[in-house]
Amino acid sequence: MAIFYLIRHGKTDYSERNQKIYQGFGVNLSPLSADGVEEIKNTAKDERLCSANIILSSPYTRAVQTAAILSKELQIDIAIETDLHEWMANKNYIYEDDKTAENNYREFVENHGRYLANKESDWEDMDTIRKRVLPVLAQYRHYPKVIVACHGMLIQSLCNGYHPKNGEIVEFEY
């Protein structure tokens, strides 16, 4: 049985969101803030992580940077897994403007990540997140200890609605 150490990325610097090449998908390209880097350096000191076998990462910059810091501190290799990406404001991979994305997020939170009865929404619900993430984790079950640098809503979908703080480790047994 594998233990997955799900780590929410550190605090992020969104100051260039919606500028230059960041327009529209800037939230995914945004790096960690200076505080976020320090958070993850502190997270790397957690003894549970020392004997991990591999680090998996979301492809988004804030998670990749989190994985890179952990890799440097712990001397563990990284594998990028595209299906470990953050929650989608539109599950059909359609760009949503900030206002629509924020409304979809609000609706997600108000409904605890579940669609209302008889009404499916454009946003990705918790079950959909789980269905894309669990097959990725299944590929790594042969490792005893796996670190996953990822996002709060992904962790929330796997851990009964618990939404971690930045840099927090949440254990998940597959």
N, C-alpha and C positions, 0 to 999 in steps of 0.2 A: 504494500500500500504506500502510495506516494503522499508526501506532505508538500503542499504548495504554500509558499510564503508570499501572499499577495501584498504588494507594496504600492500604495497610492503615490504617484509622482509628487515631487516637491512643489512648493508654491511657484506659480508661473508669472512671468512678466508679459502681460498682454499689451504693453504700451504701443507696439507697432501693429496691433490687430487692425485690419481694414486700411492699412497704408501700403503703398508700393505693391509688391507682388503678393502681399498678405491679404489683399482684398478678397473677401468672401470666405476663404478658408484659413484665414490668419490665426484663428484659435488653434489650429492643428500644427502650425509652424512655430508658434511662440515657445521660447526657451524658458528654462527655470530662471527665477529671480535669484539675486545673491542670497537671500534668505532661504530660498528653495534648495540651493546647492548645499548650504550648511545643514539644512534639515536632513538631506540624504546622506551626507557624510556622518551625521550622528546616527542615522538609521543603520548604516553599515557596521557600526560598533556592536550591534545586537548579537549576542552569542549564538542565537538560533541560526543565523545566516552563515556562520563560519564554515561549516562542512557541507554547504549546498553543492550540488553537482553542476548546475547550469542556471543561467538567468535568461528568462524569456522577456520580450519587450513588445509593447504596442509599437506601431510604426510612427506615432506622433512624437514630435521633437521633445516635448517635456518628459515623456516616458523613456525615450531613447537616451536622453541626457541622464535621467535617473539611473537607467541600467548601466550606462558608461561609468558613472561615479561608483556604483556598487561593484562593477567589474574591476575597476582600478584598485579599489580598497580591499576587495576580497580575492582577487586573482582568479576570477571565474569567467568562463566564456559566455558570450551573449548570442542568442538566436532571436531574430526579429520575426514576429508572427503577425501578419496583417489582420487576422480576425480578432486580435486582442485590442482593436481600436476602441475609442470612446463611443458612448451612446450617440445615436444619430437623431437629429431633430426631424429628419425625413428619411425613413427607412428605404426609400426608393433611390437613394443617392442623388437627390436633387438639392441643389443649394437653396437654402432658405435665408431670406434677409434676417438681420438681427432681431427685429421685432417679432417676426413669425417664430424664429427659433426660441426666443425667450418665452413666448406664449406657449409653445409646445413643451418647453421645460417646466413651466409653471403647471401645466395640465398633468404632466408626468408626475410631478411631486404631489400635487393635490390628490391624485388617484393612486398613490403609492406604486407607481410604475405599472399599473394595470389599466387596460382599456375598460371603459364603462360598458356595462351590459349592453349587448347588441349594437355596439358602436366601436368599430376599429378606427384608429387615428393614423395620421401620417408618421408620427414619431414611433421610435422603436421601444417596445415594451420590455419588461424584465424577462419574460419567457423567451422572446426573440434573442435577447442578448445571451442568455444561457445556452440557447441552441447553437449559436455560432462559436461560443467560447469553450464549451465542454469538449467538443471534438479536438480542439487544439491541445487542451490539457491532456486528453487521453493519449496523445502521441508521446507524451513525456512521463507516463505513469511508471515506466521501467526505472526511472531515477528515484532514489529514496527521498531527496530533498531538492525542490525546485523553487527558485525565486521568480516572481512575476512582477515586472515593473509595468503598472497599468493605471487605470482610472477608477475614480470613486464609484461611478455608476456600474461599472463592470463588477467590482467587488460587491456592491450592494445587491446585484442580481444573483450572485453566488452564495451570499451569506445572510439570507433571510431578512433583507432590507437594511442591514447595517451599513451606514455610509461613513467610511473612515476619514480621519484628518489627513492632511498632506504629510507624507513620509511615514504614516502609520503602517505597521505590519499586521495582517490578519491571516491566521492560519486556516487553511482549507484542505480537508482530506478528501481525496477523490475516491 
